Amino acid sequence: MTDRVFNFSAGPGTLPLSVLESAQRDLLNYKGAGMSVLEMSHRSAPYEKIIREAEADLRTLLSIPSNYKVIFMQGGASLQFSAVPMNLLPKGGSADYILTGVWSQSAIKEAKKFGEVRVAATTEDSNFNRIPAGEELQLDPNAAYVHFTSNNTIYGTQWRTEPEVGAAPLICDASSDFLSRPLDVSKYGLIYAGAQKNAGPAGVTIVIVREDLLERTPKGVPALMDYRLLSEKESMYNTPPCFAIYIAGLVFKWLKDEIGGLDRIAQMNEEKADLLYRAIDAAPDYFRGHAEPASRSLMNVTFRLPDEELEKQFAKESTAAGLDGLKGHRSVGGLRASIYNAFPRSGVAALVDFMHDFQKRHG
């Protein structure tokens, strides 16, 4: 479709075109039901099939063990900043948090409202341009859990693999790289992710939690944040975000059936990111990456130009050229290209061509 721009926004991000076309085709009458999913009762047989298939496909993609529950929630990852300590941080206990950016800062701020929080490692002194090395982690062996953010959208950094934290349950905010690569779920106590980067539209948050941790949920947790209750009700305690779950289910099928699984999407993501990072590294006097090379994100590529005026001009001209959403976050400045799962390689190639042309004209 020639009228679609390349969407480099950090979120909501690009959705697969085939998913949008499927939703468009079924919008008025979903598979002969005579109504849209937007109008359908969440207790109806057609919708129950939608949500059950979404969970089954997600379990297949991630090879989720049988002793883990999948919950579709609302409120975004920001709600999970509170839900995690409310469910998993016992009275008088302490939790470790690894600080790698704004979103882990927000998670820490919320967790402190419910109990003691220790910062086990931080890279704040370098404006979060890298992921902490293993030897930098100062972990409490008695921590109720250890929390980290796997990909940092603002700074363009990403954990290559999960941190080693010993026996404490590992909790991950995987919002911006969820389903971008294979993941050994058994290493985690809980994984949560807002869908709007790689897994679907804004409105649904996916929580994967090990069953034994559900026993920690104390009495008095509000119902819509109670992992044990929501798990028992199979994400149907109240009306779930029906349409968002439907779209997420289509994305899961796209990853499983059209792409061929997470190994293949990981390869595609590496190829896209490599193309862009090579363009940045080829002109170090003009383009400068924010993240240290060993910590570079495959999802969010952050870079600077020689001065802010050039960066403003780059953002203006790139938008006019159909490369939308490249302005960087104010915390880092410069430019940011978010190239999530559904973002096409052709869009990265178009950006690289634009970078070369811009440097020739303004270098």
C-alpha positions as CSV (number, residue, x, y, z in Angstrom):
1,M,0.0,0.0,0.0
2,T,1.8,3.1,-1.2
3,D,0.1,5.6,1.1
4,R,1.5,3.9,4.3
5,V,4.5,5.6,5.9
6,F,7.4,3.8,7.7
7,N,6.4,4.1,11.3
8,F,9.6,4.4,13.5
9,S,7.5,5.3,16.6
10,A,8.6,3.8,19.9
11,G,5.1,2.8,20.6
12,P,2.4,2.0,19.6
13,G,4.5,0.4,16.9
14,T,3.9,-1.1,13.5
15,L,1.5,-4.0,13.2
16,P,1.8,-6.7,10.5
17,L,0.0,-5.6,7.3
18,S,-1.7,-9.0,7.1
19,V,-3.0,-8.6,10.6
20,L,-4.5,-5.3,9.8
21,E,-6.1,-6.7,6.6
22,S,-7.6,-9.6,8.5
23,A,-9.0,-7.3,11.1
24,Q,-10.4,-5.0,8.4
25,R,-12.0,-8.0,6.6
26,D,-13.7,-9.2,9.7
27,L,-14.5,-5.9,11.3
28,L,-18.2,-5.8,10.5
29,N,-19.0,-9.5,10.6
30,Y,-16.5,-11.7,12.4
31,K,-16.4,-15.1,10.7
32,G,-20.2,-15.2,10.2
33,A,-21.1,-14.2,13.7
34,G,-23.2,-11.3,12.4
35,M,-21.3,-8.8,14.5
36,S,-17.9,-7.3,15.1
37,V,-15.5,-8.5,17.8
38,L,-15.9,-4.9,19.1
39,E,-19.6,-5.7,19.8
40,M,-19.3,-9.4,20.9
41,S,-19.9,-10.6,24.4
42,H,-16.8,-11.9,26.1
43,R,-18.8,-14.8,27.4
44,S,-19.9,-15.8,23.9
45,A,-18.6,-19.0,22.3
46,P,-16.9,-17.1,19.4
47,Y,-15.0,-14.9,21.8
48,E,-14.1,-17.6,24.1
49,K,-12.5,-19.4,21.1
50,I,-10.6,-16.2,20.3
51,I,-9.0,-15.8,23.7
52,R,-8.3,-19.5,24.1
53,E,-6.5,-19.7,20.8
54,A,-4.5,-16.6,21.6
55,E,-3.2,-18.2,24.8
56,A,-2.5,-21.5,23.0
57,D,-0.6,-19.8,20.3
58,L,1.4,-17.7,22.8
59,R,2.2,-20.9,24.7
60,T,3.4,-22.5,21.5
61,L,5.6,-19.6,20.5
62,L,7.4,-19.3,23.8
63,S,7.2,-23.0,24.8
64,I,5.6,-21.9,28.1
65,P,5.8,-24.7,30.7
66,S,2.6,-26.1,32.0
67,N,3.3,-24.7,35.5
68,Y,3.0,-21.1,34.3
69,K,-0.3,-19.2,34.0
70,V,-1.0,-16.6,31.2
71,I,-3.1,-13.6,32.2
72,F,-4.4,-10.9,29.8
73,M,-4.7,-7.7,31.8
74,Q,-5.3,-4.0,31.3
75,G,-3.5,-0.9,32.5
76,G,-0.3,-1.3,30.6
77,A,3.1,-2.2,32.0
78,S,2.7,0.8,34.3
79,L,0.0,-1.0,36.3
80,Q,2.4,-3.9,36.7
81,F,4.9,-1.6,38.4
82,S,2.4,-1.7,41.3
83,A,0.9,-5.1,40.8
84,V,4.2,-7.0,41.1
85,P,5.1,-5.7,44.6
86,M,1.4,-5.9,45.7
87,N,1.4,-9.6,44.9
88,L,5.0,-10.7,45.4
89,L,6.6,-8.5,48.0
90,P,5.7,-9.8,51.5
91,K,5.3,-7.5,54.5
92,G,8.8,-6.9,55.9
93,G,10.5,-8.2,52.8
94,S,12.8,-6.5,50.3
95,A,13.1,-6.7,46.5
96,D,16.1,-6.0,44.3
97,Y,15.7,-3.8,41.2
98,I,18.2,-3.3,38.4
99,L,18.1,0.3,37.2
100,T,18.7,0.8,33.5
101,G,16.4,3.6,32.5
102,V,13.2,5.6,32.9
103,W,10.9,2.6,33.0
104,S,12.9,0.8,35.7
105,Q,13.0,4.1,37.6
106,S,9.2,4.2,37.4
107,A,8.9,0.6,38.6
108,I,11.2,1.3,41.6
109,K,9.1,4.4,42.5
110,E,5.9,2.4,42.6
111,A,7.4,-0.6,44.4
112,K,8.7,1.7,47.2
113,K,5.1,2.4,48.1
114,F,4.6,-1.2,49.1
115,G,7.9,-2.2,50.7
116,E,11.7,-2.0,50.8
117,V,13.5,-1.7,47.5
118,R,17.2,-2.1,46.9
119,V,18.9,-0.9,43.7
120,A,21.1,-3.9,42.9
121,A,22.9,-2.1,40.0
122,T,22.6,1.0,38.0
123,T,24.1,2.7,34.9
124,E,22.6,6.1,35.6
125,D,26.0,7.8,35.9
126,S,26.5,7.3,32.1
127,N,22.9,8.3,31.2
128,F,22.0,4.6,30.9
129,N,24.1,4.0,27.8
130,R,24.9,0.4,28.7
131,I,23.6,-2.7,30.5
132,P,25.4,-3.5,33.8
133,A,27.9,-6.3,33.8
134,G,27.3,-9.4,35.9
135,E,30.0,-8.5,38.4
136,E,28.3,-5.1,39.0
137,L,25.1,-6.8,40.5
138,Q,25.0,-6.5,44.3
139,L,22.2,-8.9,45.0
140,D,20.5,-9.6,48.3
141,P,20.3,-13.4,48.7
142,N,17.1,-13.0,50.7
143,A,15.4,-10.8,48.1
144,A,11.7,-11.6,47.5
145,Y,12.5,-11.1,43.8
146,V,14.8,-9.4,41.3
147,H,13.3,-7.1,38.7
148,F,14.8,-5.9,35.5
149,T,13.7,-4.2,32.2
150,S,14.9,-6.3,29.3
151,N,14.9,-3.5,26.6
152,N,15.2,0.2,27.2
153,T,13.3,2.1,24.5
154,I,14.5,5.6,25.4
155,Y,18.2,4.8,25.6
156,G,18.5,2.0,23.0
157,T,20.0,-0.6,25.3
158,Q,19.0,-4.3,25.7
159,W,20.0,-7.2,27.8
160,R,21.5,-9.9,25.5
161,T,20.4,-12.5,28.0
162,E,18.8,-12.4,31.4
163,P,20.9,-11.6,34.5
164,E,22.0,-14.4,36.8
165,V,20.3,-13.8,40.1
166,G,20.5,-17.1,42.0
167,A,17.4,-18.5,43.7
168,A,15.3,-15.3,43.8
169,P,12.4,-15.2,41.3
170,L,13.4,-13.2,38.3
171,I,10.8,-10.6,37.2
172,C,11.0,-9.0,33.8
173,D,9.4,-6.0,32.2
174,A,9.7,-7.3,28.6
175,S,7.3,-4.7,27.1
176,S,9.5,-3.5,24.2
177,D,11.2,-6.8,23.1
178,F,8.6,-9.3,24.0
179,L,8.4,-12.0,21.3
180,S,11.3,-10.6,19.4
181,R,13.5,-13.6,20.1
182,P,13.3,-17.0,21.9
183,L,13.0,-16.9,25.7
184,D,13.5,-19.6,28.3
185,V,10.4,-18.9,30.4
186,S,11.5,-21.4,33.0
187,K,14.3,-19.0,34.1
188,Y,11.7,-16.4,35.2
189,G,9.2,-16.1,38.0
190,L,7.1,-13.6,36.1
191,I,7.2,-11.8,32.7
192,Y,5.0,-8.9,31.8
193,A,4.7,-6.9,28.6
194,G,2.4,-4.2,27.3
195,A,1.5,-5.4,23.8
196,Q,1.9,-2.2,21.8
197,K,5.5,-2.8,20.7
198,N,5.6,-6.3,19.3
199,A,2.6,-8.2,20.4
200,G,-0.5,-6.2,19.4
201,P,-2.2,-2.9,20.0
202,A,-2.3,-0.8,23.2
203,G,-4.9,-1.9,25.7
204,V,-3.8,-5.4,26.7
205,T,-0.9,-6.4,28.9
206,I,0.4,-10.0,28.9
207,V,1.5,-11.6,32.2
208,I,3.2,-15.0,32.4
209,V,3.6,-16.1,36.0
210,R,4.9,-19.3,37.7
211,E,2.1,-21.0,39.6
212,D,3.8,-21.3,42.9
213,L,4.2,-17.5,43.1
214,L,0.5,-17.1,43.0
215,E,0.4,-18.3,46.6
216,R,2.2,-15.2,47.7
217,T,-0.7,-12.9,46.8
218,P,-2.0,-11.6,50.1
219,K,-5.6,-10.8,51.0
220,G,-6.7,-7.3,50.3
221,V,-5.1,-6.9,46.8
222,P,-7.6,-5.1,44.6
223,A,-9.4,-7.6,42.4
224,L,-8.1,-6.3,39.0
225,M,-4.5,-6.5,40.3
226,D,-4.8,-9.9,42.0
227,Y,-2.8,-12.4,40.0
228,R,-4.3,-15.4,41.7
229,L,-7.9,-14.3,41.2
230,L,-7.3,-13.3,37.6
231,S,-5.6,-16.6,36.9
232,E,-8.4,-18.5,38.5
233,K,-10.9,-16.6,36.3
234,E,-8.8,-17.2,33.2
235,S,-8.5,-13.5,32.4
236,M,-12.4,-13.2,32.5
237,Y,-13.0,-11.8,36.0
238,N,-14.4,-8.7,34.3
239,T,-14.7,-7.7,30.6
240,P,-11.2,-8.0,29.2
241,P,-9.8,-5.8,26.5
242,C,-11.5,-8.0,23.9
243,F,-10.5,-6.4,20.6
244,A,-6.9,-5.9,21.7
245,I,-6.6,-9.5,22.7
246,Y,-8.2,-10.5,19.3
247,I,-5.5,-8.4,17.5
248,A,-2.7,-9.9,19.7
249,G,-4.0,-13.3,18.8
250,L,-3.7,-12.5,15.1
251,V,-0.1,-11.3,15.7
252,F,0.7,-14.6,17.5
253,K,-0.6,-16.5,14.5
254,W,1.4,-14.2,12.1
255,L,4.6,-15.0,14.1
256,K,3.8,-18.7,14.3
257,D,2.5,-19.4,10.8
258,E,3.7,-16.7,8.5
259,I,7.1,-15.9,10.0
260,G,7.9,-19.4,11.3
261,G,8.5,-18.7,15.0
262,L,10.8,-16.8,17.3
263,D,14.1,-18.1,15.9
264,R,13.2,-16.7,12.5
265,I,11.9,-13.3,13.8
266,A,15.1,-13.0,15.9
267,Q,17.2,-13.5,12.8
268,M,15.2,-10.9,10.9
269,N,15.5,-8.4,13.8
270,E,19.3,-8.9,13.9
271,E,19.6,-8.3,10.2
272,K,17.5,-5.1,10.3
273,A,19.5,-3.7,13.3
274,D,22.8,-4.6,11.8
275,L,22.0,-2.7,8.6
276,L,21.3,0.4,10.6
277,Y,24.1,0.1,13.0
278,R,26.6,-0.4,10.2
279,A,25.4,2.9,8.6
280,I,25.9,4.7,11.9
281,D,29.4,3.2,12.5
282,A,30.5,3.9,8.9
283,A,30.3,7.7,9.6
284,P,31.5,8.1,13.2
285,D,32.3,11.8,12.7
286,Y,28.7,12.5,11.7
287,F,26.5,9.8,13.3
288,R,27.1,8.8,16.9
289,G,25.2,6.0,18.7
290,H,24.1,6.6,22.3
291,A,24.4,3.0,23.5
292,E,27.7,1.2,23.9
293,P,28.0,-1.5,21.2
294,A,27.8,-4.4,23.5
295,S,24.5,-3.1,24.9
296,R,22.8,-2.1,21.7
297,S,19.2,-2.8,21.3
298,L,17.8,-4.6,18.3
299,M,14.5,-2.8,18.8
300,N,15.3,0.9,19.4
301,V,18.4,2.4,17.7
302,T,19.4,5.8,19.2
303,F,21.9,8.1,17.6
304,R,23.0,11.7,17.5
305,L,24.2,14.1,14.8
306,P,26.9,16.8,15.1
307,D,24.5,19.4,16.6
308,E,20.8,19.8,17.6
309,E,19.9,22.0,14.6
310,L,20.9,19.2,12.2
311,E,18.9,16.8,14.3
312,K,15.8,18.9,14.1
313,Q,16.3,19.3,10.3
314,F,16.8,15.5,10.0
315,A,13.6,14.8,11.8
316,K,11.7,17.4,9.7
317,E,13.0,16.1,6.4
318,S,12.7,12.4,7.2
319,T,9.0,12.9,8.2
320,A,8.4,14.6,4.9
321,A,10.0,11.7,3.2
322,G,7.6,9.2,4.8
323,L,10.0,8.1,7.6
324,D,7.8,8.9,10.6
325,G,8.6,9.1,14.3
326,L,12.4,9.4,14.3
327,K,12.7,12.2,16.8
328,G,14.5,11.0,19.9
329,H,13.3,11.1,23.5
330,R,14.1,14.3,25.4
331,S,16.2,12.2,27.9
332,V,18.7,11.4,25.2
333,G,17.9,13.8,22.3
334,G,18.9,13.1,18.8
335,L,17.1,10.5,16.8
336,R,15.6,7.1,17.6
337,A,14.5,4.4,15.1
338,S,12.2,1.8,16.6
339,I,12.3,-1.3,14.4
340,Y,10.0,-3.8,16.1
341,N,9.0,-7.2,14.8
342,A,6.6,-6.0,12.1
343,F,8.7,-3.1,10.9
344,P,9.9,-4.1,7.4
345,R,13.5,-4.3,6.3
346,S,12.7,-2.1,3.4
347,G,11.9,0.7,5.9
348,V,15.4,0.3,7.5
349,A,17.0,0.4,4.0
350,A,15.0,3.6,3.2
351,L,16.3,5.2,6.4
352,V,19.9,4.2,5.6
353,D,19.5,5.7,2.1
354,F,18.1,8.9,3.6
355,M,21.0,9.1,6.1
356,H,23.5,8.9,3.3
357,D,21.7,11.6,1.3
358,F,21.2,13.8,4.3
359,Q,24.9,13.6,5.2
360,K,25.9,14.6,1.6
361,R,23.6,17.6,1.6
362,H,24.3,18.8,5.2
363,G,27.7,17.3,6.1
